[in-house]
Amino acid sequence: MSGIRYGKDTKIFMSFLFFLCTLHLIPYPLPAQPGEGAAFLKIGIGARPIGLGNAFTAIANDVNAIHWNPAGIAQLPQRELSAMHAELFADTRYDFAGVVQPLTSGALGLSLAYLSHGSIEARDQNRQSQGSFKASDMATTFSYARILSPKFHGGANLKIIRSQIAQYSATTFALDIGSLYNTPIKRLKAGIALQNLGPGMKFISTVSALPLTMATGFGYQLPQGPILALDFKYRPYSQKTNVSLGMEYPVASLLVLRAGYLGALGNDIKPGANKLGDFTGLGTGFGIRVMGGQFDYAFTPMGELGNSHRMSLALRF
C-alpha cells in the first residue's frame, strides 16, 4: 500500500496548525494586573458570522474575514464594501465599516470598528454617585492577504487599538495572522488564525493583556448549496475554550437562512450545564441578496442582558 503524498501546501498548513497547537502548551506570562484589556476585540463582527454562531474561520469569504481570518479576503473576486450596526445591551452599540480591494494575487483591506458604551454612572470609594462618564473603544485594521497557491491563502492584520474611559485613554497595537486551505476532501476548507498578538493595554499603571485567541475552523459546502461550519477558539489568558457550530441554507437565489450555536468546552462547563457546554449564544439570522448587494440580519439572545441585534449591508463592485 502506498503512503499518502502530501503537497507543499499541505505541509505549510500542517506546520502552521502544529505551531498553533504548540502555543497551547506555552506558560503564558500574565500581565501585571489581572483581566484582559480591549475586551471588545472578542465581540464578533458582521451579522452573517454571528448568525452562524461565530463559526467563520474557514468560511471567511466576505469583508467580515478581516475580523475572523485575514487570509479570507484573498478569496474576494471583486471590491467589497461593508458596514455593520449592532445594538447590544445597556445602550452599548458596536459599529464596523470595512473595504477590501482585490489585487492580482491577493487583496488589501481597511476597516474601522467602534464600540460606544453610552453613559456610565460614576461612584466614589464610598459608593456615592459622582455623575456619569463616557467610555469607548476603537480599532483601525490594515489587512493584507496573498494567494500562495490555488489551495492555500495566507493573510495578516495590523491593528491600532484605542480605548478611552472618561479622561483617561490608552493606545496599543496587535497583529493577526491566518491561513485558509482547500483540503483534499472536495468542498472542505480548513482555516486557522492567531488573533490579538500584542504588548497589552496600559491604563495609568494598570497593564492588561489583549484577548489573545487561537482559532481553528472547518467549512463544508454540501452539493446542493448549504454550508456547514465548525470553529474551535482557545484564549490562553482567560483559559477559555469555545466551540461554534453554524449552518447557512439558501432558500432561494435571493434569500439565505442561518442558525448557529456558540458553547463552551472542558473546564468552562459549569455544573448542571448541557453536554455541549454552558449555553453562551444561540445565533439566528438571514441574508437578502439584491443586485450586487446584500443585507444581513442576526439575532442573539443574551439572557438577563436582553437581546442583541446586528444589521450589515455589503456592496460588491
Secondary structure, 3 states (H helix, E strand, C coil): CCCCCCCHHHHHHHHHHHHHHHHCCCCCCCCCCCCECCHHHHCCCCHHHHHCCCCCCCCCCCCCHHHHCHHHHHHCCCCEEEEEEEECCCCCEEEEEEEEEECCCEEEEEEEEEEEEEEEEEECCCCCEEEEEEEEEEEEEEEEEEEEECCEEEEEEEEEEEEEECCEEEEEEEEEEEEEEECCCCCEEEEEEEEEECCCEEECCEEEECCCEEEEEEEEECCCCCEEEEEEEEECCCCEEEEEEEEEEECCCCEEEEEEEEEECHHHCCCCCCCCCCEEEEEEEEEEEECCEEEEEEEEECHHHCEEEEEEEEEEC
